[in-house]
Every structure is written in structure tokens, then in C-alpha cells.
């Protein structure tokens, strides 16, 4: 069974460069303010979500295990 995650984007940090969309296009999209939003945490495999979070130049993406609350990134 795939691990369920909670994905959040800190809009105080996000500069909207959309690298996250490159790695996990079904999870992230830019909103009207050109900041990333996590729209479907089940949209891409966890490996792609973590790669998207790691690629964020502002470290604006937080990934947690949805069941345990364990922080997976950062």
C-alpha cells in the first residue's frame, strides 16, 4: 500500500519558479498569485513529491506522513 502524505507549501517562502510542477505535475500547480499549491497529494508517487520538495530553491515545501505526522521533508 502506498504511503499517504500531506503536502504543504509555505506561501511566505514560495517564489513561484514552478520546479515542483516539473517533478510532480499532478500534485502541484501555480495559483493566480503565481505561487505553488498542493492540489492532490496522491497525484504522483512519493518519490516524485520528495524530489519536487528537494528541488524547491526556497525550501517552501513540507511533506509529512498523513497517518503518523512524521516529517519526511525537510
C-alpha positions, 0 to 999 in steps of 0.5 A, spaced: 500 500 500 502 506 498 504 511 503 499 517 504 502 524 505 500 531 506 503 536 502 504 543 504 507 549 501 509 555 505 506 561 501 511 566 505 517 562 502 514 560 495 517 564 489 513 561 484 519 558 479 514 552 478 520 546 479 515 542 483 510 542 477 516 539 473 517 533 478 510 532 480 505 535 475 499 532 478 500 534 485 502 541 484 500 547 480 501 555 480 495 559 483 493 566 480 498 569 485 503 565 481 505 561 487 505 553 488 499 549 491 498 542 493 492 540 489 492 532 490 497 529 494 496 522 491 497 525 484 504 522 483 508 517 487 512 519 493 518 519 490 516 524 485 513 529 491 520 528 495 524 530 489 519 536 487 520 538 495 528 537 494 528 541 488 524 547 491 530 553 491 526 556 497 525 550 501 517 552 501 515 545 501 513 540 507 511 533 506 509 529 512 506 522 513 498 523 513 497 517 518 503 518 523 505 526 522 512 524 521 516 529 517 519 526 511 521 533 508 525 537 510 
